[in-house]
C-alpha cells in the first residue's frame, strides 16, 4: 500500500495547496511518488539519491490546452525539495530536476507476474 505524506504549503498564495505524496516504491537510493492536490493526482516524481546530487524526474499531467507555467514548476520543485528531498536525510550539494508534461497511457507488467498475482488473490479468497 502506498505511504501518504501530507504537507502544508509554506508559500502564501500557493498554486499547490494541500499537496499529498503517495509513495509508489522505494529502494535504498531512490523513491517514487504520485503527487495529488486534494484527491486528484496530477504528477509523478522519481528521485534518485547519489553522492552529492539528487536527480529527479517530474511528469506533470495536464491537458494539452493547459501548459504548466514556469512559476508553477518552480513552486512545485520547491515543495518537492522541502517535503521529500530534504527530509530524506541524505547530504546533497544539488537537486537536479527534469520536468515533462504529459499523460499516462498505460501501465505494463510481465504476464507471468499478473498470473501469479491473480492466482494468489484467488487462493486467498477461497481460504477465507
NORDA-V317821 format. One record per run of one state. SS is the DSSP state (2 for helix, 1 for strand, 0 for the rest). FROM is the first residue (numbers start at 1). LEN is the number of residues. If there is no record, write none. Layout:
<<SS FROM LEN> <SS FROM LEN>>
//
This chain:
<<0 1 2> <1 3 5> <0 8 11> <1 19 8> <0 27 3> <1 30 8> <0 38 2> <1 40 10> <0 50 2> <1 52 10> <0 62 8> <2 70 19> <0 89 3> <1 92 11> <0 103 8> <2 111 17> <0 128 1>>
//
